[in-house]
Every structure is written in C-alpha cells, then in structure tokens.
C-alpha cells in the first residue's frame, strides 16, 4: 500500500522529476487519511504500532517515526503504558492550545474557565471575503457568532466567528453558551470537526465605541486584534475568528522553538 503511494507522488510532480516521499511520511499520510475519515475519533486509541505495521506491511520503526511526527503536531497523544490516542481539545494540556492570552498574574488554570456571553448566533450568506477565507462560494451559508469571553467577571475578549454552514448545521446560541467545555471540544463532539492547526495575524488597534462598551473600556483604549483561520485535517479551513483582546490585565504569549 505504501509503495503505491510513492508511485503516485512521483507521477503527480508537475516538474516531471521523481519526488518519492520517505516511507514513514507515506504511513503518516495514510494514518491522517484514517483520522480525517473518522475511523478513530478524538480521545479514542489508535491501533498499536505492531498492528499498524502489519496493516501497512512496514516495520514498527517506520510506524513509530510516523507517529512521532503526528505526536509532535499534536494530532495524537502518547500515554505511557496505555497506547496512542487521537488528540482532543477536551484534554487539559490541549484545550488552551490556540488561546495565547495569559493573565499577568497566575495562569489560565488558576483563572478558571471563561464565561461565554453569546451576543448572536445566526446563519447568514458569506461575503466574498469570508467565502474566500473558508474556501466557499460567495453567498454560501455560514454560521456567524459574536460573543464576549469574561475571566473573573471581567469582559476580556470580544470575538466574531464564521463557520461553514454545512458542517455546523444546527449550531445554536444555547449550545454555544451552555457547553461545559472548550468550544473546539464541542465542535469535535457535536459536529465531528477537529481543529488541528491555525494561522494568526496580530495587530494593535484602538477600541471603537461599540467594542469599548462590550469590553467595558474607554473608547480609544489599546486592544490586540487577533485574526485566526483554523483548519481541520487535509488543511480544510473550518473557522475564521476575529478577536479583540484587552491587555491591561493580560498579555499575549507565544513559545518559540
């Protein structure tokens, strides 16, 4: 099976130069296909290295290297003595993976979960800009959500979200507001959509009258604008999120390596 994948890779190279991917990369791609197809759900164990080696007719070392890369990308999680599991945003060490706003004192765990106030959740027609970001057609249905996240009763983040209408059919205000865990965990459990990576653009701006009122700051106060495009497997965009962050008691932190 893996050998045929290499042949396909070589044939698809537009330059005409053979481009054979390493065997472990082919196995990684096959495992990703199974994850994307939902063969193993978030939180579930995937087969053992021995079973996967037999399935793909390769060595355990090749499978191990493929899983090493998947683990490094936070797509699977190894648990000593238990096996390898599909990563989920419901796990404590993963659920804040895409939230980089940290309190100046303490950490997110000590601060407690954010209180979500859903201002609107409605189905609208995608503008050309939103459609382009989500790889839809202009006018396709999207779910538009506006909400405020408060920490310790202080409104801290104002967010606008756009989600493709088909995968998120039925998403409602009550569901967004009442789900007890992280929003991305709800997307996994209720809609079968797992966000695996994101791209962000960050800039500073001054609060306008409306955002200042919702975040309880003075108009003109400095805010951090964060635009995030989140992807599921196979680099399919599944969420465009634009957030305005207060930074008087919080800071944006990123770990670089």
C-alpha positions in Angstrom: 0.0 0.0 0.0 2.7 2.4 1.0 4.7 1.6 -2.2 1.8 2.6 -4.4 1.6 5.9 -2.6 5.2 6.7 -3.5 4.5 6.0 -7.2 1.5 8.4 -7.1 3.7 11.0 -5.5 6.2 10.7 -8.3 3.6 10.8 -11.1 2.0 13.9 -9.7 5.1 16.0 -9.6 4.4 18.9 -12.1 8.1 19.3 -12.9 8.4 15.7 -14.2 11.2 15.0 -11.6 10.5 11.9 -9.4 9.6 13.1 -5.9 9.4 10.0 -3.8 8.3 10.7 -0.2 10.0 8.8 2.6 8.2 5.6 3.7 7.4 6.9 7.1 5.8 10.0 5.5 3.6 7.8 3.4 2.5 5.9 6.5 1.8 9.2 8.3 -0.4 10.3 5.3 -2.3 7.0 5.5 -2.9 7.4 9.2 -4.0 11.0 8.6 -6.5 9.8 6.0 -8.0 7.4 8.6 -8.2 10.3 11.1 -9.9 12.5 8.5 -12.4 9.8 7.7 -13.3 9.4 11.4 -12.0 5.8 11.7 -10.7 6.8 15.1 -12.5 9.5 17.0 -10.9 12.2 19.2 -10.0 10.7 22.5 -10.0 7.1 21.1 -7.0 4.9 20.9 -5.5 4.1 17.5 -4.1 0.6 16.8 -0.8 -0.3 18.3 2.4 0.2 16.3 2.6 -3.6 15.8 -1.0 -3.7 14.4 -0.3 -0.7 12.2 2.9 -2.2 10.9 1.0 -5.3 9.9 -1.8 -3.3 8.3 0.6 -1.3 6.2 3.2 -4.1 5.7 6.1 -2.0 7.0 8.4 -2.2 10.1 7.4 -1.0 13.5 10.2 1.5 13.3 8.6 3.1 10.3 5.3 3.3 12.0 6.9 4.8 15.2 8.6 7.6 13.2 5.2 8.4 11.5 3.5 8.6 14.9 6.4 10.6 16.3 5.6 13.3 13.8 1.8 13.1 14.4 2.5 13.5 18.2 4.8 16.5 17.5 2.0 18.1 15.6 -0.5 17.5 18.5 -2.6 15.2 16.3 -2.1 12.2 18.6 -1.1 11.8 22.2 1.1 9.0 23.6 0.2 7.7 27.1 2.8 5.6 28.8 1.7 2.0 29.2 -1.7 2.7 27.6 -1.0 3.4 23.9 -1.5 6.3 21.5 -4.8 8.3 21.3 -6.3 10.8 19.0 -5.7 14.2 20.5 -8.8 16.1 21.6 -9.3 19.7 22.7 -11.1 18.3 25.7 -7.8 17.3 27.2 -6.4 19.8 29.8 -3.0 20.2 28.1 -4.6 20.7 24.6 -7.7 22.8 25.3 -5.7 26.1 25.6 -3.5 25.3 22.6 -4.9 28.1 20.5 -5.5 30.6 23.3 -2.4 32.6 23.8 -3.8 35.4 26.1 -2.4 34.8 29.5 -3.2 36.7 32.8 -0.4 38.8 34.1 -0.9 37.1 37.5 -1.2 33.3 37.7 -2.2 31.2 34.7 -5.3 30.2 32.8 -5.9 27.2 35.1 -5.9 29.4 38.2 -8.1 32.0 36.4 -10.7 29.4 35.7 -12.8 28.8 32.5 -14.1 31.8 30.6 -17.7 32.8 30.9 -19.2 33.0 27.4 -21.8 35.6 26.6 -23.3 34.8 23.2 -24.5 38.1 21.6 -25.7 36.5 18.4 -25.6 33.2 16.6 -27.2 33.2 13.2 -27.0 31.8 9.7 -26.0 34.4 7.0 -24.8 34.5 3.5 -21.0 34.6 3.2 -19.4 37.8 1.9 -16.7 37.5 -0.7 -14.1 38.0 1.9 -15.4 35.3 4.3 -16.1 32.9 1.5 -12.5 33.2 0.2 -11.1 32.5 3.7 -13.2 29.4 4.2 -12.9 28.3 0.6 -16.6 28.6 -0.1 -18.6 30.4 -2.8 -19.8 33.9 -2.2 -23.4 33.7 -0.9 -22.9 30.2 0.7 -24.4 29.8 4.1 -22.1 30.4 7.1 -22.8 30.5 10.9 -21.9 33.8 12.3 -21.3 34.1 16.1 -20.4 37.1 18.2 -19.5 36.6 21.8 -17.7 38.1 24.8 -15.4 36.0 27.0 -15.0 37.1 30.5 -12.4 36.0 33.1 -13.3 36.5 36.7 -16.3 38.5 35.6 -14.1 40.9 33.6 -15.0 41.0 29.9 -11.7 40.3 28.2 -12.2 39.1 24.6 -14.7 40.1 22.0 -14.9 37.6 19.2 -16.6 37.2 15.9 -16.6 33.7 14.4 -17.6 32.4 10.9 -18.2 28.7 10.3 -19.1 26.8 7.2 -22.9 26.2 7.2 -22.9 22.6 6.2 -20.6 21.0 8.8 -22.1 23.1 11.5 -25.8 22.7 10.6 -27.9 23.1 13.7 -25.5 25.1 15.8 -27.5 27.4 18.1 -27.0 30.1 20.7 -27.9 27.8 23.6 -25.4 25.2 22.5 -22.6 27.7 22.2 -23.4 29.2 25.6 -24.1 26.1 27.7 -21.5 23.6 26.5 -19.4 23.0 29.6 -16.0 22.5 27.9 -13.9 24.4 25.3 -15.7 25.4 22.1 -13.3 23.4 20.0 -14.1 20.3 22.1 -17.8 21.0 21.3 -17.0 21.1 17.6 -15.4 17.7 17.9 -18.2 16.0 20.0 -21.3 17.6 18.4 -20.2 18.1 14.8 -17.2 15.8 14.2 -14.9 18.7 13.3 -11.5 18.8 14.9 -9.3 21.9 14.5 -5.7 20.7 14.1 -3.8 23.9 13.3 -4.3 27.6 12.9 -2.8 30.7 11.3 -2.9 34.0 13.1 -2.4 37.6 12.2 -1.9 40.1 15.0 -2.0 43.9 15.1 -2.7 46.6 17.7 -5.6 49.0 17.4 -7.7 51.4 19.4 -11.2 50.4 20.7 -14.1 51.9 18.9 -17.2 52.9 20.7 -19.0 49.6 20.3 -16.1 47.3 21.2 -15.2 49.6 24.1 -18.7 49.3 25.5 -18.7 45.5 25.2 -15.3 45.2 26.8 -16.0 47.9 29.4 -13.0 50.0 28.5 -12.7 53.6 27.3 -13.0 54.3 23.6 -9.5 54.6 22.2 -8.1 52.1 24.7 -5.4 49.8 23.2 -6.6 46.4 22.1 -4.9 43.5 20.5 -6.6 42.4 17.3 -6.1 38.6 16.5 -7.4 37.1 13.3 -7.3 33.3 13.3 -8.0 30.9 10.5 -8.4 27.3 11.9 -8.0 24.2 9.8 -9.1 20.6 10.2 -7.4 17.6 8.6 -6.2 18.0 5.0 -5.8 21.8 5.5 -9.5 22.4 5.1 -10.4 25.8 6.7 -13.2 25.4 9.2 -13.3 28.7 11.2 -12.5 32.3 10.7 -12.2 34.1 14.1 -11.5 37.7 14.7 -10.9 38.7 18.3 -10.2 41.9 20.2 -8.3 41.3 23.4 -7.9 43.5 26.4 -4.3 43.7 27.5 -4.5 45.8 30.7 -4.5 42.6 32.8 -3.4 40.0 30.2 -0.6 39.5 27.7 -0.2 37.5 24.5 2.4 34.8 25.0 3.9 32.5 22.3 6.6 29.9 22.9 9.1 29.8 20.1 11.5 27.0 19.4 
